[in-house]
Amino acid sequence: MRVWSGVAIALSTCLVWASAPRAGELNYSPLPAALFGADWQGPEQLPPRYRNHCSVDRLSGRVYCSDHCGADFQFYYCTPESFGCCHIGHGYCDWNGFLRCHP
């Protein structure tokens, strides 16, 4: 019985260490926004350098960032190769990881 409790403690310790955050890990998800929502990316889904000029959309009440896009535009980030500006709530990342703006 003592052997099994020691194994359980060792296994628990290994699981905790394996799941602990490490320095240098991404603090955003590089996955396409289609996995999060078809037409919205909040600041937490953007890389830190693009989290600026953020405000609350008056229609939906959700927070968005425009990163120098201009009034009524939202910044979208799909992959390091595909990112940019679309009208607020009208951008999305397709299944290939490319930014698309729908009317």
JOPE-V420530 format. One record per residue. N is the residue number from 1. RES is the residue in one letter. OMEGA is omega as a letter, one per 30 degrees, with the letter a starting at -180 (999 if undefined). Layout:
n = (N | N)
res = (RES | RES)
omega = (OMEGA | OMEGA)
//
This chain:
n = (1 | 2 | 3 | 4 | 5 | 6 | 7 | 8 | 9 | 10 | 11 | 12 | 13 | 14 | 15 | 16 | 17 | 18 | 19 | 20 | 21 | 22 | 23 | 24 | 25 | 26 | 27 | 28 | 29 | 30 | 31 | 32 | 33 | 34 | 35 | 36 | 37 | 38 | 39 | 40 | 41 | 42 | 43 | 44 | 45 | 46 | 47 | 48 | 49 | 50 | 51 | 52 | 53 | 54 | 55 | 56 | 57 | 58 | 59 | 60 | 61 | 62 | 63 | 64 | 65 | 66 | 67 | 68 | 69 | 70 | 71 | 72 | 73 | 74 | 75 | 76 | 77 | 78 | 79 | 80 | 81 | 82 | 83 | 84 | 85 | 86 | 87 | 88 | 89 | 90 | 91 | 92 | 93 | 94 | 95 | 96 | 97 | 98 | 99 | 100 | 101 | 102 | 103)
res = (M | R | V | W | S | G | V | A | I | A | L | S | T | C | L | V | W | A | S | A | P | R | A | G | E | L | N | Y | S | P | L | P | A | A | L | F | G | A | D | W | Q | G | P | E | Q | L | P | P | R | Y | R | N | H | C | S | V | D | R | L | S | G | R | V | Y | C | S | D | H | C | G | A | D | F | Q | F | Y | Y | C | T | P | E | S | F | G | C | C | H | I | G | H | G | Y | C | D | W | N | G | F | L | R | C | H | P)
omega = (l | a | a | l | l | l | l | l | l | l | l | l | l | l | l | a | a | a | a | l | a | l | l | l | l | l | l | a | l | l | l | a | l | l | a | a | a | a | a | l | l | a | a | l | l | l | a | a | l | a | l | a | a | l | a | l | a | a | a | a | a | a | l | l | a | l | l | l | a | a | l | l | l | l | l | l | l | l | l | l | a | l | l | a | l | l | a | l | a | l | l | l | l | a | l | l | l | l | l | l | l | a | 999)
//
